[in-house]
Amino acid sequence: MNNSILYIIGNGFDLYHGIPSSYWHFRNYVEQKNTELFDALERYFNPDQLWSDFEATLAELDTDYILDEAANYLESYGTENWSDAFHHDYQYEIGERIKLVTTELKAIFTEWILSLEIPSYRDDMLKINREAIFMNFNYTPTLTRLYKVHKANITYIHNEAESEDSVLLLGHCINPDPLPQRGTEDEDVRITEGQQIIDQYFLDSYKQVGNIITEKQKFFEELAKIEEINVFGHSMADVDLPYFEEIIKHLNVSKVKWHVSYFKPEEYEQRLHTLISLGIPEGNIIVEKLENFDSGQLSLL
């Protein structure tokens, strides 16, 4: 293993290789495979934001919409046909809607990732050092299948999709903990419990980056010898910046060269300013189109 080079791989890397792995592709998959889930996602989230900035938008669940729908099951205690089931119908309906956008969403997300076809060769393959260290934000086996990178060299920071039982880590970056205290003496206990189910959603859909960093601490501690970092296809969005901050803690910042890819013109300045804000000297940064990068190391072509 070459301990002097680190590749940070994001979804743009898969897209560059023709893998339909954008969230808009995921949208089409959900629409075809599970119309109930698709309709719920389109109702409870802003669709334009959801399918372009999926993880961040998970923090913007329209809770009022869900509560209004479930209110149809909030029977008055004085209703003539009262049943003991009415104690729980409201909470059950809220829970079923939350289950759709959590448990069922994660299941179909994993199913979709597993369905993506990874090519074994492409004419536009990049020249990378497959003996380097790889920090992979993707869930796909692109590095191992297409570039023949040994799995021992890859850290799947949010886990790899190997089977339908794989636990893939995705979520928003707004920490809802501690959860608000709910309920007063005068409040209907059903209302209180419904709000608690909603509150739990925000906790369950929160990507606990701090815990992930702690679990992967050995990986970060082994980055001390890194001299070159290649960020390929990663958006450097806010939800993932703590990982970059942790990487930087273990580097000789003044010596490490950063090669960072961008896709859209407006992303050039975003990438550059993000790294500078993290304390990287501007002179150590090259921001370029992904297809223009050549590490000058091991070529697979």
N, C-alpha and C positions, 0 to 999 in steps of 0.2 A: 504494500500500500504506500502511496505517495502522500506523506503527511504535510506537504507544503502547499497543496492546492485543494481548495474547497469549491464545489459547485452547489449553488442553491437553486433548486429546480421548482418552477411554478407552472401553472396551467398553460401559460403561453408557450411553454416548451412542447407540450402535447399538441396544442393547436397548430404550431409551426409544422409539425410532422403529419398534419392532415387528420388527426384524431378528433372527432366531433365531441369535444369535452367541455364546451362552454355551457353556462347555465341556460342559455336559450335552447341549446340542444336538449338539456335536461327537461326544460319546459315542454318541448314537443313529445318527449318520451312519457312524461306524466300524463299529458293530455290523451295520448293513445292508450296507455295502460290502466289508468285509474281516474275516470272522469269525476268521481266523487271527491277525491283528493284534489284534483286540479281545480274544480269549482270552489272548493274551500279555500285553497291558496289564493285564488283570484279575488275572493270576497274579503278575506281577513287580512290581506296585505296589499300594498300598492303594487300592482302587477308590473309596471314599468321599472320600478326600483328593484322588485324581487328578482326578476330574471336577469338583471344587469349587475346587481350587487347583492347577491343572494344571502350571504351570511350576515352582513350588517342589517339587512331588512328584517331578519328574524327577530330583531329587537323591537320591531314596530308593529307587532300584532295589534289589530283593531279589536281591542277587548270589548268595547261598547257594542260592536256588531254581534259578537258571540253572546254577550249577556242579553241583548235584545232578543236574539233568536231563542235563547233558553227561557226567557221570561214567559213564553207561551206555556211552559210546564210548571210555572210557579202558581199553583192553585191556592186560592184563599182558604184559610183555616175554617171559614164558616160555610164553605161550599156544601150543598145538600148531599152530594155523593162522595163525601170525603173517604179516602182510602189511606192506609198506612204507607202505601207506595209513594204518596204525594210528598212525604218527608224527604224523599231522595231523588225524585224525577228531575228536578231542576239541576242539582249537582251532577247527576248522571249525564244529562244532555251537554252540559259544559265539558265534562270529562271526555265524552265521545268526540267532541270537536277538537279538544286539545290533543287527544290521541291521534287523530287524523294528521295534525301538523307536527307531530313529534315522532311517535313510534312508527306510524305508517309511512311518513315522509322519509325517515332514515332507512327504512327497509327498502323502499323503492329507489332511493338514492344509491344504496349498495348494489341493488340489482342492475341499475343503469350503468354504474361503473364497470361491473363485471361483463356487461354486454358490449362494451367498447372494443372494437377490433384494433389490435396493436400490430403494425406492420413489422415484418422481419428485415426489411431493407427499403431504403428510399434513396433516390438520387441526390436529394438535398440534405443528406445527413451532415451534421456538424463534426468538426474535428475536435474531439475532446480526449482528455486523458482518463481512460477508464480505470486506471490505478489510483486515481485521486479519491478524496472523501466527498461523499454526496449527501446533502441534506435535502430530502425530497418532500415537498409539500403536496405532491400529487398522490393519489391512491392507486395509480395504475403501474403496471410492470414495464413501462416503456424503456427504462434504463437497462433492465436485464434482457428484455426480448430484442430490442432494436439495437442497442449499443453494447450488449454482452458484458455489462458491468457486473462484477461479482456482487451478489446480494450482501455479503459481509461488509462491503464498502458503502452501503446505503443505509441511512437512517430515515425511515418514513416517519416524519415528525407527527403526522396525524393518522398513522397506521396505513397499512396496505390492504386493498380489497383482494383477499385470497379466496373467500367463499361468502355465501350469504350470511354466515354467522360472524363475519368480521365486524369489529366495532370501529367504525370510522368516526373521527372526531371533527365535527363541524359545528359552528355556532357563532353568535354575535360576541362583541367585546364589551358590552355594558354590564358591569357586575351589579346584580340586584340585591346582593347580600349586604346587610341583613334585610330579610323580608319584612314588610310593614306589619305592624300589629293590627289584627282585624277583630271586629266585633264589639258591640256595646250591649248593655243590658236590654236596650229597647230594640235592637236589630234582630230581624228574623234570622235564626241560626242557619237557614238555608242560604240566605244571601251571604252571610259570613263565610260559609264553607265554599260557596261558588267563587268568591273572591280569592280564597286561599288556593283553589285549584289554578286560577289564572296566575297568581303570584308564583306558584311552583313552576309553571311553564317557563317564565323568564329565567328562573334558576337553572332548569334542566336544559334550556337552549343556549346557555352561556358557555362559551368555550373557555375553560379554566386554564388559560395559558400558563399561569404561574405554576400550577400543579404539573403540567406537561414538562415545563422546563426543569422542575425538580426531578421528575422521573428520568429525564434524559441528561441529567447533569454530567454523567461520565462522558458523553459525547462532546459537550461543550468544553469540558476541561482538557480534552485532547486536541484542542485547536491552537495551542500555544505556538506551534511551529509553522502555522499557515503564513504564506508569503503572497498568495494570490487567491482572490475570491471572484468567482464568476457567477453572477446572478442572472440566470437564464429563464425568461418567461414569467417572472414573479412580479406582481403588481406593487409590492411593498405597501399594502394597505394597512390602515391603522390596527386592524385586528391581529396582524402578524408582526408588528414592529417590536414587541417585547422580545421576540426571538433574535432579531438583529441586535438589539441592545445587549442581550446576553452573549451573543457571539463576540461583539466588540470588547466586552469585559476581558476576554481571554486572549486578545491579540496585542501585538505591538503595532498600534494604530498608525504610527508614523511611517512604517515600512511596508504595510500590506497594500497591494495594488487591487483595486476593485474594477471589474469589467461588468457593466450592467446593461442589460438589453431593454429596449423600449419598442412599442409597436406604433401607437398613434403619436403624431407630432407633439401634442400637449403633454405627453408622458415624459418627454425628454427632461423638461425642467423639473417635473415632479420627482423623478428618480434622483436627479442631481441634488436638489434642495433637501430631499429626505436624508440622503447620506451625509450632506454637510451638517444638517441639524443634529445628526447623531455623533458628530465629532470627527468625521473623516475629512482629511485635508483635500481640498478640491483638486490639487495636483495629482492625487493618487486615484482619481476617478476617471474612467472612460465610459461614456454612455453611447451606445451604438445599436443599430438594428441587429437583431439576433443573427441573421444570415451573414453578417459581416465579421462575426467573431471567429478567430482562429487562435486557439490557445498555444499553438506552436509546439505542442507536445505530441502525444500518441494519436496518430490518425487511423481511423477505422476504414477509410476509403481506399 
